[in-house]
């Protein structure tokens, strides 16, 4: 089913009236006003609500780490998944703090976890192939990852979902996707990731530039299969299904936004369902957001991933919905409005 824009002129006008009639000067709640309107349009009501928010954290490994593009070894991916399961990571702390369900998904980690409480096993393969040498995924693997993501989003009981990821090497994949889908030069897409030196960033740039020369992919799905990761593809699928269900999509940092970039090239109307949590400190994220016409809620210098920005932005969504539903109007409070 194609994603339809939630735009509605009558509802838009009704939301404007409801927001402007609150006991405050016009526009004085700033971004919270546009956020309340967006959520109202997504849900098709002047009295929106948020219930059972969830964050999906997708984990996957990347063959391109063989090229030396990461400051950390690949084993850190599965070790961090163990940390998520032990509730020891930043995302565990922030999700719990904000009453948000956290779901950890093995999209394609190069490790066998076995049956584990709290881990959703959707492993497509034990990591992608090295896109410096060959396409990261087959077309079938890419389709499978998308389908798994869609199924996961279809099963969520709430109406707001945040996205997070874990995968050593995935900033390299995200930078390659960004370059291919936006045309922005590779040098302006790559960054330090988990902490590369200036020399390491230059190596990453050269690896991507050589891979782009090697592969001729141009269509969004083909680009995703060639340069992406299983966690990125699974996120894109989950985003598409969540928007189809008229959920609020809470978009995290650089890697999550690269998954959205793919989804938006497939279904441009998906952007109307997105709330951008923050601008990451990863080089390239600001340009990626600008390409999507996005205005992030926060700028905290974050570059951790895991969906941490999504969790931290969630209270702002609650604030936007709550002022719209609970704040008095000029009439109800018998407060005089601005003089003409």
Helices and strands as residue ranges (DSSP letters): H 9-20, H 31-43, E 54-60, G 63-67, H 75-85, H 90-97, E 101-108, E 119-121, H 139-154, E 160-166, H 170-182, G 186-188, H 198-214, H 220-227, H 230-244, E 248-251, H 254-266, G 268-273, E 274-276, H 285-291, H 308-326, H 330-333
